[in-house]
């Protein structure tokens, strides 16, 4: 129970950090958005979910996609392109995500953002 609760708290913290990043991004506070998105990724990566679940990888892909936009707005195109490649690899290494409708959509959004 404690382990399950800890994982749930990490997922909730990830979701909250992502929302903070979204708000900061829309307010034009790009550096703060960058920090919040990176914190969200840390929380997502620390959370453990069942192996068949694509939800965690999909959420990480979506946050990295936002980071691509942040990097581009900061003028860091090389970093943005590297982040885009890393994000694509996350999709590629998860066959269920890659073949899912959500995964294909996330890939299209990723490529559309740069």
C-alpha positions in Angstrom: 0.0 0.0 0.0 2.8 2.5 0.9 4.6 1.8 -2.4 1.4 2.2 -4.4 0.6 5.4 -2.5 4.1 6.8 -3.1 3.8 6.1 -6.9 0.4 7.8 -6.9 1.9 10.8 -5.2 4.7 11.0 -7.7 2.2 10.8 -10.6 0.1 13.6 -9.0 3.2 15.7 -8.5 4.2 15.1 -12.1 0.7 16.2 -13.3 0.8 19.3 -11.1 4.3 20.3 -12.3 3.2 19.9 -15.9 0.2 22.1 -15.3 2.5 24.7 -13.7 4.7 24.5 -16.8 1.7 25.0 -19.1 0.6 28.0 -17.2 4.1 29.5 -17.1 4.5 28.8 -20.9 1.2 30.6 -21.7 2.2 33.5 -19.5 5.5 33.8 -21.5 7.6 32.8 -18.5 9.7 30.4 -20.6 12.5 29.8 -18.1 10.0 29.0 -15.3 8.1 26.7 -17.7 11.4 24.9 -18.5 12.0 24.2 -14.9 8.5 23.0 -14.2 8.5 20.7 -17.2 11.8 19.2 -16.2 10.5 18.6 -12.7 7.4 16.9 -14.2 9.7 14.6 -16.1 11.6 13.7 -13.0 8.4 12.8 -11.2 7.1 10.8 -14.1 10.4 8.9 -14.4 10.4 8.1 -10.6 6.9 6.7 -10.7 6.4 3.0 -11.4 3.5 1.8 -13.4 2.6 -1.6 -14.9 4.7 -2.6 -17.9 1.7 -2.7 -20.3 0.5 0.8 -19.5 1.4 3.4 -22.1 0.1 6.3 -20.0 3.4 7.2 -18.3 5.4 7.1 -21.6 2.7 9.1 -23.3 2.7 11.7 -20.6 6.5 11.9 -20.7 6.4 12.4 -24.5 3.8 15.2 -24.1 6.0 17.0 -21.6 9.1 16.6 -23.7 7.1 17.9 -26.7 6.4 21.1 -24.6 10.2 21.3 -23.8 10.9 21.3 -27.6 8.7 24.4 -27.8 10.4 25.9 -24.8 13.9 25.3 -26.2 12.9 26.8 -29.5 11.5 29.9 -27.9 14.7 30.2 -25.9 16.6 30.2 -29.2 18.2 26.8 -28.4 17.5 25.1 -31.7 20.2 22.4 -31.3 18.8 21.5 -27.8 15.2 21.5 -29.2 16.2 19.2 -32.0 18.0 16.9 -29.6 15.0 16.8 -27.3 12.8 16.1 -30.3 15.0 13.1 -31.2 15.0 11.8 -27.6 11.2 12.1 -27.5 10.9 10.1 -30.7 13.1 7.4 -29.2 10.7 7.1 -26.3 7.8 6.4 -28.7 9.9 4.0 -30.8 11.0 1.9 -27.8 7.4 1.3 -26.6 5.7 -0.8 -29.3 2.2 -0.4 -27.7 2.6 3.4 -27.6 4.1 3.5 -31.2 1.1 1.5 -32.6 -1.6 3.3 -30.6 -3.7 6.2 -31.9 -2.4 8.3 -29.0 1.2 7.5 -29.8 0.8 8.4 -33.5 -0.9 11.6 -32.6 1.9 12.5 -30.1 4.5 11.8 -32.8 2.6 14.1 -35.2 2.4 16.9 -32.6 6.1 16.5 -31.9 7.1 16.9 -35.5 4.7 19.8 -35.9 6.3 21.7 -33.0 9.6 22.4 -34.6 
